Amino acid sequence: MFTRSSLLALCALVALALCSARSLAQHVPPRPPSLVPLTPPRAPDLAARARSIADEARLLRQFPIDLQWGTR
Amino acid sequence: MIRAPRSSLAALAALVALCSLAHCQRSAEGVCVETLCFSLPLTTSGLRDNGRHTLRPDGAAGWINVQRFVPLERPESTEPHALARALGRRFALASSYGAQGVLSTGVATLLQRQVATVDARVTVGERTLRRRLWLIDATGDEPWLLVDITAPDNDFDRALEQLGPIVTNLTKSQR
């Protein structure tokens, strides 16, 4: 027959086991930080720069003038 | 026969020498450079370099520049407003020797036709100049002419008052 003290100890053990199980069940591993989709670094607008250089070259061909003339 | 006094002959010789030095042609119309004749006084000094001229009338607040050039590529449009905008952009490009601020672009009458104009402020070193340009375009392979009045920024209005009518009333010489 179980003594009262052993029954109490058994109950305590069962309670402890139940608490541990519940605690484990509730434990959720931390979520990894959500990954923000990376946008590729903005590439320099080479096409626009090329257009600008072409425009400048065209203006120099259209107006081959010396704008420094007469400023001194 | 009436003999000219020696002083008159000396004055004539001095005038011829001055014209020779200035590389300009004086005619009944005034001072002519690159086929353009300006009603400028005889006391105008000149400077020339390969199709570029500067005419400085004595006592004027500013001076007149003339440049002859042939475009290596014709602009897309020779409509005066479009030409003025293009010349303004060309002017804004020349920043290697100082700030070039285009103040306005427009159209004016020169030689009985509409031509492009640009008003700009030019900074060269510590000097700030103002400039009004007139662009006389041509067809085919003929040279184009750029005429401007330039003066110190603070004296530009006076220069424009003195020289503006001379530019707007310029005539074409026959040569």
gemmi code that builds the backbone of each chain (N, CA, C; Angstrom):
import gemmi

chains = {
    "A": [
        ("MET", (0.835, -1.212, 0.000), (0.000, 0.000, 0.000), (0.861, 1.250, 0.000)),
        ("PHE", (0.399, 2.287, -0.678), (1.163, 3.536, -0.673), (0.919, 4.315, 0.596)),
        ("THR", (1.956, 4.862, 1.056), (1.786, 5.750, 2.205), (1.301, 7.116, 1.693)),
        ("ARG", (0.797, 7.892, 2.576), (0.291, 9.201, 2.151), (1.401, 10.062, 1.577)),
        ("SER", (2.580, 9.960, 2.178), (3.686, 10.792, 1.700), (4.136, 10.380, 0.301)),
        ("SER", (4.119, 9.035, 0.073), (4.533, 8.607, -1.266), (3.488, 9.009, -2.307)),
        ("LEU", (2.228, 8.988, -1.904), (1.183, 9.434, -2.833), (1.338, 10.927, -3.164)),
        ("LEU", (1.658, 11.670, -2.150), (1.850, 13.089, -2.375), (3.035, 13.324, -3.315)),
        ("ALA", (4.124, 12.560, -3.051), (5.314, 12.684, -3.906), (4.980, 12.305, -5.342)),
        ("LEU", (4.169, 11.251, -5.502), (3.769, 10.791, -6.836), (2.928, 11.867, -7.542)),
        ("CYS", (2.018, 12.425, -6.756), (1.189, 13.494, -7.333), (2.050, 14.679, -7.771)),
        ("ALA", (3.021, 14.986, -6.872), (3.910, 16.111, -7.219), (4.686, 15.821, -8.487)),
        ("LEU", (5.152, 14.592, -8.625), (5.906, 14.190, -9.817), (5.031, 14.297, -11.061)),
        ("VAL", (3.793, 13.771, -10.926), (2.867, 13.802, -12.075), (2.593, 15.264, -12.461)),
        ("ALA", (2.385, 16.092, -11.436), (2.105, 17.505, -11.728), (3.287, 18.166, -12.403)),
        ("LEU", (4.454, 17.824, -11.899), (5.672, 18.404, -12.491), (5.827, 17.964, -13.942)),
        ("ALA", (5.559, 16.657, -14.170), (5.687, 16.136, -15.534), (4.701, 16.832, -16.452)),
        ("LEU", (3.460, 16.986, -15.935), (2.436, 17.641, -16.769), (2.825, 19.083, -17.088)),
        ("CYS", (3.345, 19.773, -16.075), (3.754, 21.171, -16.299), (4.870, 21.268, -17.339)),
        ("SER", (5.845, 20.320, -17.210), (6.982, 20.343, -18.142), (6.508, 20.095, -19.562)),
        ("ALA", (5.591, 19.092, -19.675), (5.080, 18.763, -21.012), (4.361, 19.965, -21.607)),
        ("ARG", (3.548, 20.627, -20.781), (2.781, 21.771, -21.275), (3.718, 22.916, -21.692)),
        ("SER", (4.751, 23.054, -20.816), (5.701, 24.123, -21.127), (6.420, 23.860, -22.443)),
        ("LEU", (6.775, 22.583, -22.646), (7.465, 22.227, -23.890), (6.554, 22.455, -25.091)),
        ("ALA", (5.272, 22.081, -24.874), (4.340, 22.227, -25.991), (4.156, 23.694, -26.366)),
        ("GLN", (4.218, 24.537, -25.316), (4.006, 25.960, -25.612), (5.249, 26.643, -26.190)),
        ("HIS", (6.365, 25.985, -26.004), (7.599, 26.614, -26.452), (7.655, 26.654, -27.991)),
        ("VAL", (7.697, 27.775, -28.503), (7.793, 27.922, -29.967), (9.159, 28.522, -30.279)),
        ("PRO", (9.897, 27.806, -31.080), (11.214, 28.376, -31.401), (11.044, 29.751, -32.050)),
        ("PRO", (11.938, 30.663, -31.709), (11.806, 32.004, -32.308), (11.865, 31.942, -33.822)),
        ("ARG", (11.025, 32.744, -34.412), (11.003, 32.753, -35.884), (12.252, 33.466, -36.403)),
        ("PRO", (12.780, 32.926, -37.405), (13.927, 33.660, -37.986), (13.445, 35.020, -38.484)),
        ("PRO", (14.314, 35.966, -38.419), (13.889, 37.290, -38.900), (13.396, 37.188, -40.339)),
        ("SER", (12.285, 37.850, -40.515), (11.718, 37.749, -41.866), (12.687, 38.387, -42.867)),
        ("LEU", (12.813, 37.763, -43.952), (13.749, 38.242, -44.962), (13.058, 39.277, -45.852)),
        ("VAL", (13.635, 40.422, -45.856), (13.093, 41.476, -46.730), (13.657, 41.227, -48.119)),
        ("PRO", (12.796, 41.112, -49.062), (13.348, 40.876, -50.408), (14.285, 42.019, -50.818)),
        ("LEU", (15.443, 41.643, -51.216), (16.450, 42.660, -51.565), (16.226, 43.153, -52.985)),
        ("THR", (16.211, 44.468, -53.126), (16.160, 44.997, -54.495), (17.608, 45.177, -54.951)),
        ("PRO", (17.857, 44.846, -56.170), (19.238, 44.998, -56.637), (19.661, 46.454, -56.555)),
        ("PRO", (20.923, 46.732, -56.247), (21.363, 48.131, -56.188), (21.070, 48.816, -57.511)),
        ("ARG", (20.639, 50.079, -57.384), (20.231, 50.816, -58.580), (21.442, 51.038, -59.494)),
        ("ALA", (21.342, 50.477, -60.663), (22.448, 50.612, -61.607), (22.447, 52.032, -62.162)),
        ("PRO", (23.618, 52.608, -62.377), (23.632, 53.951, -62.972), (22.947, 53.918, -64.332)),
        ("ASP", (22.197, 54.987, -64.608), (21.435, 55.008, -65.848), (22.390, 55.331, -66.991)),
        ("LEU", (23.058, 54.285, -67.446), (24.080, 54.493, -68.473), (23.467, 54.981, -69.777)),
        ("ALA", (22.269, 54.492, -70.048), (21.633, 54.897, -71.310), (21.370, 56.406, -71.313)),
        ("ALA", (20.874, 56.902, -70.154), (20.586, 58.349, -70.079), (21.876, 59.149, -70.192)),
        ("ARG", (22.937, 58.657, -69.550), (24.227, 59.364, -69.603), (24.758, 59.382, -71.041)),
        ("ALA", (24.599, 58.251, -71.716), (25.074, 58.175, -73.105), (24.294, 59.160, -73.984)),
        ("ARG", (22.976, 59.255, -73.724), (22.166, 60.200, -74.501), (22.628, 61.629, -74.248)),
        ("SER", (22.949, 61.928, -72.982), (23.382, 63.272, -72.632), (24.702, 63.627, -73.330)),
        ("ILE", (25.633, 62.655, -73.328), (26.930, 62.905, -73.987), (26.719, 63.105, -75.483)),
        ("ALA", (25.839, 62.298, -76.058), (25.567, 62.428, -77.502), (24.943, 63.793, -77.799)),
        ("ASP", (24.038, 64.251, -76.924), (23.405, 65.563, -77.111), (24.448, 66.674, -77.069)),
        ("GLU", (25.365, 66.551, -76.092), (26.402, 67.582, -75.953), (27.303, 67.604, -77.194)),
        ("ALA", (27.671, 66.417, -77.661), (28.540, 66.345, -78.841), (27.836, 66.948, -80.056)),
        ("ARG", (26.523, 66.692, -80.161), (25.761, 67.242, -81.285), (25.729, 68.778, -81.208)),
        ("LEU", (25.517, 69.308, -79.999), (25.475, 70.773, -79.846), (26.818, 71.404, -80.209)),
        ("LEU", (27.899, 70.718, -79.850), (29.229, 71.255, -80.183), (29.448, 71.233, -81.694)),
        ("ARG", (28.902, 70.218, -82.367), (29.037, 70.166, -83.832), (28.135, 71.207, -84.494)),
        ("GLN", (26.962, 71.414, -83.895), (26.028, 72.374, -84.485), (26.501, 73.815, -84.282)),
        ("PHE", (27.134, 74.066, -83.148), (27.585, 75.433, -82.835), (29.063, 75.421, -82.451)),
        ("PRO", (29.950, 75.260, -83.450), (31.389, 75.274, -83.132), (31.880, 76.708, -82.910)),
        ("ILE", (31.449, 77.287, -81.817), (31.761, 78.693, -81.540), (32.616, 78.794, -80.287)),
        ("ASP", (33.283, 79.932, -80.183), (34.139, 80.173, -79.020), (33.410, 81.153, -78.108)),
        ("LEU", (32.808, 80.633, -77.067), (32.030, 81.513, -76.190), (32.919, 82.309, -75.247)),
        ("GLN", (34.204, 82.002, -75.264), (35.141, 82.774, -74.458), (35.554, 84.052, -75.192)),
        ("TRP", (35.318, 84.051, -76.511), (35.723, 85.213, -77.302), (34.969, 86.452, -76.815)),
        ("GLY", (35.725, 87.510, -76.577), (35.086, 88.768, -76.200), (34.717, 88.866, -74.734)),
        ("THR", (35.283, 87.994, -73.920), (34.975, 88.096, -72.481), (36.139, 88.687, -71.706)),
        ("ARG", (37.218, 89.017, -72.396), (38.388, 89.563, -71.686), (38.680, 90.988, -72.085)),
    ],
    "B": [
        ("MET", (43.399, 123.164, -109.226), (43.193, 121.976, -108.411), (43.367, 122.348, -106.935)),
        ("ILE", (42.425, 121.857, -106.141), (42.502, 122.164, -104.705), (43.431, 121.164, -104.042)),
        ("ARG", (44.408, 121.677, -103.369), (45.366, 120.777, -102.703), (44.914, 120.513, -101.278)),
        ("ALA", (44.926, 119.271, -100.871), (44.541, 118.918, -99.503), (45.655, 119.327, -98.566)),
        ("PRO", (45.293, 119.917, -97.442), (46.348, 120.278, -96.489), (47.066, 119.031, -95.979)),
        ("ARG", (48.311, 119.265, -95.569), (49.125, 118.126, -95.119), (48.471, 117.400, -93.938)),
        ("SER", (47.804, 118.171, -93.072), (47.190, 117.550, -91.887), (46.062, 116.591, -92.293)),
        ("SER", (45.322, 116.953, -93.361), (44.243, 116.086, -93.819), (44.805, 114.775, -94.357)),
        ("LEU", (45.898, 114.910, -95.115), (46.540, 113.708, -95.652), (47.047, 112.811, -94.526)),
        ("ALA", (47.603, 113.462, -93.514), (48.104, 112.679, -92.369), (46.960, 111.974, -91.671)),
        ("ALA", (45.825, 112.657, -91.531), (44.666, 112.048, -90.871), (44.164, 110.864, -91.690)),
        ("LEU", (44.150, 111.052, -93.020), (43.692, 109.972, -93.893), (44.624, 108.764, -93.777)),
        ("ALA", (45.917, 109.059, -93.776), (46.900, 107.971, -93.658), (46.722, 107.239, -92.321)),
        ("ALA", (46.470, 108.010, -91.262), (46.279, 107.408, -89.938), (45.041, 106.524, -89.935)),
        ("LEU", (43.993, 106.980, -90.622), (42.756, 106.206, -90.691), (42.968, 104.890, -91.429)),
        ("VAL", (43.702, 104.999, -92.559), (44.007, 103.793, -93.330), (44.822, 102.818, -92.482)),
        ("ALA", (45.797, 103.358, -91.765), (46.646, 102.505, -90.913), (45.815, 101.863, -89.816)),
        ("LEU", (44.882, 102.636, -89.240), (44.034, 102.106, -88.165), (43.171, 100.971, -88.689)),
        ("CYS", (42.601, 101.190, -89.875), (41.757, 100.151, -90.467), (42.572, 98.908, -90.750)),
        ("SER", (43.794, 99.149, -91.234), (44.651, 98.007, -91.537), (44.951, 97.205, -90.273)),
        ("LEU", (45.240, 97.943, -89.199), (45.533, 97.276, -87.933), (44.308, 96.531, -87.413)),
        ("ALA", (43.176, 97.140, -87.585), (41.957, 96.550, -87.054), (41.416, 95.462, -87.976)),
        ("HIS", (42.004, 95.294, -89.131), (41.547, 94.310, -90.110), (40.070, 94.476, -90.391)),
        ("CYS", (39.649, 95.667, -90.546), (38.238, 95.889, -90.807), (38.104, 96.707, -92.072)),
        ("GLN", (36.906, 96.716, -92.558), (36.642, 97.485, -93.755), (35.693, 98.604, -93.395)),
        ("ARG", (36.137, 99.819, -93.647), (35.251, 100.937, -93.352), (34.605, 101.387, -94.657)),
        ("SER", (33.361, 101.601, -94.579), (32.642, 102.025, -95.778), (31.678, 103.121, -95.359)),
        ("ALA", (30.855, 103.496, -96.331), (29.866, 104.544, -96.031), (28.935, 104.088, -94.917)),
        ("GLU", (28.717, 102.759, -94.822), (27.789, 102.266, -93.802), (28.405, 102.254, -92.413)),
        ("GLY", (29.732, 102.279, -92.308), (30.365, 102.220, -91.002), (31.482, 101.189, -91.005)),
        ("VAL", (31.507, 100.369, -89.985), (32.544, 99.348, -89.874), (31.957, 98.005, -90.327)),
        ("CYS", (32.636, 97.359, -91.266), (32.135, 96.087, -91.779), (33.085, 94.957, -91.410)),
        ("VAL", (32.531, 93.901, -90.841), (33.302, 92.685, -90.584), (32.430, 91.494, -90.968)),
        ("GLU", (33.052, 90.523, -91.620), (32.336, 89.295, -91.993), (30.999, 89.596, -92.671)),
        ("THR", (31.040, 90.511, -93.596), (29.887, 90.936, -94.415), (28.830, 91.722, -93.626)),
        ("LEU", (29.055, 91.992, -92.361), (28.086, 92.760, -91.576), (28.629, 94.163, -91.345)),
        ("CYS", (27.795, 95.166, -91.609), (28.232, 96.552, -91.453), (27.489, 97.213, -90.300)),
        ("PHE", (28.245, 97.808, -89.403), (27.701, 98.460, -88.212), (27.946, 99.955, -88.304)),
        ("SER", (26.957, 100.741, -87.928), (27.121, 102.204, -87.905), (27.885, 102.600, -86.651)),
        ("LEU", (29.149, 102.323, -86.658), (29.971, 102.606, -85.480), (30.853, 103.814, -85.746)),
        ("PRO", (31.208, 104.559, -84.722), (32.078, 105.714, -84.944), (33.477, 105.274, -85.375)),
        ("LEU", (34.175, 106.218, -85.990), (35.522, 105.905, -86.478), (36.480, 105.587, -85.331)),
        ("THR", (36.102, 106.020, -84.155), (36.979, 105.763, -83.010), (36.671, 104.406, -82.383)),
        ("THR", (36.460, 103.445, -83.259), (36.210, 102.086, -82.786), (37.480, 101.273, -82.977)),
        ("SER", (37.920, 100.644, -81.914), (39.104, 99.787, -82.075), (38.647, 98.364, -82.372)),
        ("GLY", (39.493, 97.651, -83.069), (39.101, 96.311, -83.499), (40.120, 95.264, -83.123)),
        ("LEU", (39.635, 94.046, -83.029), (40.507, 92.911, -82.736), (39.974, 91.754, -83.565)),
        ("ARG", (40.873, 91.022, -84.211), (40.394, 89.955, -85.080), (41.229, 88.703, -84.897)),
        ("ASP", (40.568, 87.558, -84.968), (41.292, 86.296, -84.905), (40.459, 85.227, -85.601)),
        ("ASN", (40.834, 84.895, -86.818), (40.248, 83.766, -87.530), (38.714, 83.775, -87.525)),
        ("GLY", (38.155, 84.810, -88.080), (36.696, 84.874, -88.180), (36.012, 85.418, -86.948)),
        ("ARG", (36.787, 85.774, -85.952), (36.194, 86.351, -84.734), (36.660, 87.800, -84.604)),
        ("HIS", (35.743, 88.657, -84.269), (36.043, 90.092, -84.187), (35.467, 90.680, -82.906)),
        ("THR", (36.174, 91.658, -82.378), (35.642, 92.476, -81.288), (35.750, 93.931, -81.697)),
        ("LEU", (34.650, 94.654, -81.599), (34.617, 96.070, -81.960), (34.290, 96.860, -80.705)),
        ("ARG", (35.209, 97.723, -80.329), (35.038, 98.506, -79.097), (34.969, 99.994, -79.439)),
        ("PRO", (33.768, 100.523, -79.515), (33.669, 101.983, -79.764), (34.133, 102.741, -78.529)),
        ("ASP", (34.881, 103.803, -78.773), (35.338, 104.644, -77.651), (34.134, 105.173, -76.878)),
        ("GLY", (34.196, 105.120, -75.592), (33.150, 105.723, -74.772), (31.941, 104.830, -74.535)),
        ("ALA", (31.868, 103.709, -75.240), (30.702, 102.830, -75.042), (30.903, 101.974, -73.793)),
        ("ALA", (29.797, 101.611, -73.183), (29.877, 100.818, -71.950), (30.227, 99.362, -72.241)),
        ("GLY", (29.988, 98.939, -73.478), (30.264, 97.537, -73.820), (30.902, 97.431, -75.185)),
        ("TRP", (30.868, 96.263, -75.741), (31.505, 96.049, -77.035), (30.711, 95.018, -77.831)),
        ("ILE", (31.018, 94.953, -79.122), (30.303, 94.044, -80.028), (31.269, 92.957, -80.476)),
        ("ASN", (30.827, 91.729, -80.413), (31.613, 90.607, -80.923), (30.894, 90.011, -82.128)),
        ("VAL", (31.680, 89.568, -83.088), (31.122, 88.878, -84.254), (31.928, 87.599, -84.447)),
        ("GLN", (31.241, 86.503, -84.673), (31.933, 85.248, -84.958), (31.329, 84.611, -86.193)),
        ("ARG", (32.195, 84.152, -87.068), (31.745, 83.404, -88.246), (32.000, 81.927, -87.967)),
        ("PHE", (31.040, 81.079, -88.291), (31.289, 79.644, -88.133), (30.418, 78.867, -89.103)),
        ("VAL", (30.862, 77.665, -89.406), (30.068, 76.779, -90.258), (29.693, 75.564, -89.414)),
        ("PRO", (28.407, 75.312, -89.228), (28.022, 74.149, -88.416), (28.552, 72.852, -89.043)),
        ("LEU", (29.096, 71.989, -88.212), (29.554, 70.690, -88.706), (28.356, 69.756, -88.872)),
        ("GLU", (27.277, 70.106, -88.220), (26.038, 69.340, -88.359), (24.898, 70.352, -88.257)),
        ("ARG", (23.991, 70.302, -89.208), (22.894, 71.285, -89.157), (21.945, 70.960, -88.012)),
        ("PRO", (21.510, 71.973, -87.278), (20.519, 71.710, -86.225), (19.256, 71.073, -86.807)),
        ("GLU", (18.561, 70.311, -85.964), (17.369, 69.593, -86.420), (16.348, 70.573, -86.996)),
        ("SER", (16.262, 71.742, -86.350), (15.301, 72.740, -86.826), (15.993, 74.094, -86.901)),
        ("THR", (15.691, 74.829, -87.954), (16.237, 76.189, -88.042), (15.142, 77.218, -87.756)),
        ("GLU", (14.047, 76.753, -87.194), (13.003, 77.680, -86.740), (13.639, 78.516, -85.616)),
        ("PRO", (13.475, 79.847, -85.658), (14.230, 80.708, -84.734), (14.090, 80.348, -83.250)),
        ("HIS", (12.869, 80.016, -82.797), (12.719, 79.676, -81.378), (13.496, 78.400, -81.037)),
        ("ALA", (13.429, 77.419, -81.936), (14.148, 76.152, -81.701), (15.654, 76.402, -81.711)),
        ("LEU", (16.096, 77.264, -82.641), (17.533, 77.593, -82.698), (17.974, 78.294, -81.422)),
        ("ALA", (17.114, 79.185, -80.925), (17.466, 79.921, -79.699), (17.608, 78.958, -78.524)),
        ("ARG", (16.687, 77.993, -78.441), (16.774, 77.023, -77.336), (18.048, 76.191, -77.459)),
        ("ALA", (18.367, 75.776, -78.704), (19.575, 74.966, -78.917), (20.828, 75.774, -78.587)),
        ("LEU", (20.843, 77.044, -79.017), (22.008, 77.885, -78.720), (22.127, 78.117, -77.213)),
        ("GLY", (20.989, 78.253, -76.554), (21.009, 78.409, -75.097), (21.624, 77.192, -74.419)),
        ("ARG", (21.265, 75.991, -74.932), (21.841, 74.767, -74.331), (23.333, 74.700, -74.629)),
        ("ARG", (23.726, 75.139, -75.837), (25.152, 75.154, -76.186), (25.910, 76.118, -75.263)),
        ("PHE", (25.265, 77.229, -74.994), (25.888, 78.237, -74.143), (26.050, 77.694, -72.723)),
        ("ALA", (25.037, 76.978, -72.262), (25.089, 76.426, -70.909), (26.154, 75.339, -70.784)),
        ("LEU", (26.542, 74.758, -71.925), (27.572, 73.708, -71.892), (28.954, 74.264, -71.564)),
        ("ALA", (29.191, 75.520, -71.947), (30.532, 76.090, -71.847), (30.803, 76.540, -70.422)),
        ("SER", (31.004, 75.596, -69.560), (31.200, 75.949, -68.153), (32.644, 75.759, -67.713)),
        ("SER", (33.510, 75.421, -68.672), (34.884, 75.102, -68.280), (35.646, 76.344, -67.836)),
        ("TYR", (35.224, 77.521, -68.299), (35.978, 78.718, -67.932), (35.160, 79.680, -67.099)),
        ("GLY", (34.002, 79.263, -66.681), (33.192, 80.152, -65.853), (31.733, 79.793, -65.970)),
        ("ALA", (30.972, 80.295, -65.037), (29.547, 79.984, -65.045), (28.876, 80.654, -66.234)),
        ("GLN", (28.031, 79.937, -66.890), (27.301, 80.447, -68.035), (25.826, 80.328, -67.709)),
        ("GLY", (25.248, 81.413, -67.304), (23.839, 81.346, -66.954), (22.987, 81.916, -68.065)),
        ("VAL", (22.194, 81.072, -68.683), (21.293, 81.548, -69.723), (20.078, 82.166, -69.037)),
        ("LEU", (19.836, 83.429, -69.310), (18.734, 84.136, -68.663), (17.437, 83.982, -69.451)),
        ("SER", (17.551, 84.032, -70.777), (16.352, 83.857, -71.591), (16.753, 83.564, -73.030)),
        ("THR", (15.825, 82.997, -73.754), (16.029, 82.794, -75.194), (14.818, 83.391, -75.896)),
        ("GLY", (15.017, 83.824, -77.117), (13.894, 84.442, -77.813), (14.202, 84.662, -79.278)),
        ("VAL", (13.458, 85.560, -79.867), (13.563, 85.830, -81.300), (13.541, 87.339, -81.493)),
        ("ALA", (14.345, 87.830, -82.430), (14.358, 89.263, -82.740), (14.485, 89.446, -84.243)),
        ("THR", (14.252, 90.668, -84.671), (14.366, 90.955, -86.107), (15.743, 91.535, -86.395)),
        ("LEU", (16.409, 90.908, -87.350), (17.729, 91.375, -87.771), (17.808, 91.132, -89.279)),
        ("LEU", (18.293, 92.100, -90.019), (18.383, 91.972, -91.469), (17.022, 91.604, -92.074)),
        ("GLN", (16.001, 92.208, -91.560), (14.617, 92.018, -92.038), (14.117, 90.581, -91.919)),
        ("ARG", (14.646, 89.836, -90.988), (14.085, 88.502, -90.765), (14.220, 88.118, -89.300)),
        ("GLN", (13.529, 87.061, -88.928), (13.534, 86.620, -87.545), (14.782, 85.779, -87.266)),
        ("VAL", (15.483, 86.121, -86.191), (16.663, 85.340, -85.816), (16.583, 85.002, -84.321)),
        ("ALA", (17.356, 83.988, -83.955), (17.362, 83.526, -82.556), (18.191, 84.469, -81.698)),
        ("THR", (17.750, 84.673, -80.460), (18.531, 85.477, -79.518), (18.665, 84.731, -78.184)),
        ("VAL", (19.760, 85.010, -77.510), (19.987, 84.437, -76.173), (20.530, 85.535, -75.279)),
        ("ASP", (19.994, 85.646, -74.095), (20.549, 86.537, -73.076), (21.227, 85.675, -72.024)),
        ("ALA", (22.431, 86.050, -71.645), (23.158, 85.198, -70.696), (24.030, 86.036, -69.784)),
        ("ARG", (24.351, 85.439, -68.684), (25.296, 86.053, -67.755), (26.533, 85.155, -67.751)),
        ("VAL", (27.699, 85.781, -67.871), (28.960, 85.033, -67.957), (29.855, 85.466, -66.799)),
        ("THR", (30.384, 84.498, -66.099), (31.332, 84.824, -65.027), (32.702, 84.317, -65.441)),
        ("VAL", (33.635, 85.227, -65.568), (35.012, 84.868, -65.915), (35.892, 85.369, -64.781)),
        ("GLY", (36.450, 84.447, -64.038), (37.223, 84.837, -62.865), (36.313, 85.571, -61.892)),
        ("GLU", (36.695, 86.804, -61.571), (35.865, 87.577, -60.643), (34.944, 88.554, -61.367)),
        ("ARG", (35.019, 88.530, -62.697), (34.187, 89.466, -63.470), (32.887, 88.804, -63.884)),
        ("THR", (31.827, 89.550, -63.761), (30.548, 89.061, -64.257), (30.124, 89.941, -65.417)),
        ("LEU", (29.883, 89.298, -66.544), (29.499, 90.014, -67.753), (28.090, 89.607, -68.141)),
        ("ARG", (27.437, 90.496, -68.873), (26.149, 90.161, -69.469), (26.326, 90.187, -70.965)),
        ("ARG", (25.537, 89.368, -71.637), (25.731, 89.232, -73.075), (24.382, 88.994, -73.744)),
        ("ARG", (24.138, 89.698, -74.833), (22.974, 89.376, -75.669), (23.487, 88.942, -77.037)),
        ("LEU", (23.035, 87.776, -77.473), (23.516, 87.202, -78.734), (22.402, 87.164, -79.771)),
        ("TRP", (22.791, 87.360, -81.011), (21.886, 87.194, -82.159), (22.547, 86.156, -83.076)),
        ("LEU", (21.785, 85.193, -83.505), (22.335, 84.138, -84.364), (21.773, 84.301, -85.771)),
        ("ILE", (22.664, 84.561, -86.713), (22.229, 84.721, -88.106), (22.583, 83.426, -88.823)),
        ("ASP", (21.575, 82.607, -89.033), (21.824, 81.312, -89.662), (21.830, 81.476, -91.181)),
        ("ALA", (22.356, 80.475, -91.847), (22.448, 80.515, -93.305), (22.093, 79.147, -93.854)),
        ("THR", (21.891, 79.111, -95.134), (21.550, 77.833, -95.749), (22.810, 77.209, -96.354)),
        ("GLY", (22.731, 75.921, -96.596), (23.831, 75.217, -97.265), (25.122, 75.286, -96.462)),
        ("ASP", (26.236, 75.461, -97.195), (27.544, 75.484, -96.538), (28.004, 76.897, -96.205)),
        ("GLU", (27.097, 77.854, -96.301), (27.489, 79.231, -96.002), (27.756, 79.380, -94.514)),
        ("PRO", (28.658, 80.303, -94.189), (28.926, 80.503, -92.760), (27.745, 81.129, -92.035)),
        ("TRP", (27.620, 80.771, -90.784), (26.654, 81.410, -89.901), (27.387, 82.516, -89.150)),
        ("LEU", (26.625, 83.466, -88.618), (27.248, 84.568, -87.883), (26.584, 84.719, -86.519)),
        ("LEU", (27.427, 84.863, -85.532), (26.944, 85.091, -84.178), (27.395, 86.493, -83.782)),
        ("VAL", (26.443, 87.339, -83.460), (26.747, 88.725, -83.056), (26.329, 88.867, -81.606)),
        ("ASP", (27.142, 89.527, -80.820), (26.698, 89.771, -79.447), (27.168, 91.130, -78.949)),
        ("ILE", (26.417, 91.619, -77.972), (26.843, 92.791, -77.200), (27.215, 92.270, -75.832)),
        ("THR", (28.404, 92.593, -75.384), (28.873, 92.154, -74.071), (29.280, 93.378, -73.267)),
        ("ALA", (28.995, 93.341, -71.986), (29.366, 94.458, -71.103), (29.415, 93.951, -69.672)),
        ("PRO", (30.112, 94.665, -68.813), (30.041, 94.310, -67.392), (28.583, 94.291, -66.942)),
        ("ASP", (28.278, 93.350, -66.073), (26.887, 93.125, -65.660), (26.201, 94.423, -65.223)),
        ("ASN", (26.944, 95.240, -64.454), (26.303, 96.444, -63.890), (26.184, 97.570, -64.900)),
        ("ASP", (26.760, 97.398, -66.089), (26.707, 98.457, -67.098), (26.010, 97.975, -68.371)),
        ("PHE", (25.394, 96.807, -68.273), (24.861, 96.200, -69.496), (23.704, 97.008, -70.083)),
        ("ASP", (22.856, 97.535, -69.221), (21.703, 98.294, -69.731), (22.161, 99.500, -70.555)),
        ("ARG", (23.202, 100.166, -70.056), (23.733, 101.327, -70.787), (24.336, 100.891, -72.119)),
        ("ALA", (25.071, 99.758, -72.077), (25.685, 99.247, -73.309), (24.609, 98.882, -74.329)),
        ("LEU", (23.530, 98.283, -73.835), (22.446, 97.876, -74.737), (21.768, 99.103, -75.343)),
        ("GLU", (21.650, 100.149, -74.542), (21.056, 101.391, -75.031), (21.920, 102.007, -76.130)),
        ("GLN", (23.256, 101.944, -75.930), (24.171, 102.565, -76.893), (24.338, 101.697, -78.150)),
        ("LEU", (24.518, 100.390, -77.937), (24.910, 99.528, -79.046), (23.757, 98.708, -79.636)),
        ("GLY", (22.679, 98.572, -78.873), (21.547, 97.772, -79.356), (21.027, 98.242, -80.717)),
        ("PRO", (20.750, 99.562, -80.872), (20.248, 100.030, -82.171), (21.264, 99.814, -83.298)),
        ("ILE", (22.545, 99.861, -82.947), (23.579, 99.660, -83.979), (23.543, 98.210, -84.481)),
        ("VAL", (23.304, 97.279, -83.563), (23.231, 95.867, -83.976), (21.921, 95.610, -84.722)),
        ("THR", (20.823, 96.099, -84.180), (19.545, 95.766, -84.824), (19.389, 96.460, -86.177)),
        ("ASN", (20.202, 97.500, -86.421), (20.139, 98.180, -87.728), (21.333, 97.833, -88.610)),
        ("LEU", (22.031, 96.759, -88.291), (23.194, 96.420, -89.117), (22.726, 96.049, -90.528)),
        ("THR", (23.637, 96.199, -91.457), (23.310, 95.873, -92.851), (24.323, 94.869, -93.371)),
        ("LYS", (23.978, 94.291, -94.497), (24.859, 93.288, -95.104), (25.676, 93.982, -96.188)),
        ("SER", (26.981, 93.746, -96.179), (27.797, 94.343, -97.241), (27.726, 93.446, -98.475)),
        ("GLN", (28.181, 93.973, -99.578), (28.047, 93.239, -100.847), (29.114, 92.172, -101.028)),
        ("ARG", (30.250, 92.304, -100.332), (31.337, 91.351, -100.578), (31.094, 90.018, -99.871)),
    ],
}
model = gemmi.Model(1)
for chain_id, residues in chains.items():
    chain = gemmi.Chain(chain_id)
    for i, (resn, *xyz) in enumerate(residues, 1):
        res = gemmi.Residue()
        res.name, res.seqid = resn, gemmi.SeqId(i, " ")
        for name, pos in zip(("N", "CA", "C"), xyz):
            atom = gemmi.Atom()
            atom.name, atom.element = name, gemmi.Element(name[0])
            atom.pos, atom.b_iso = gemmi.Position(*pos), 0.0
            res.add_atom(atom)
        chain.add_residue(res)
    model.add_chain(chain)
structure = gemmi.Structure()
structure.add_model(model)
structure.setup_entities()
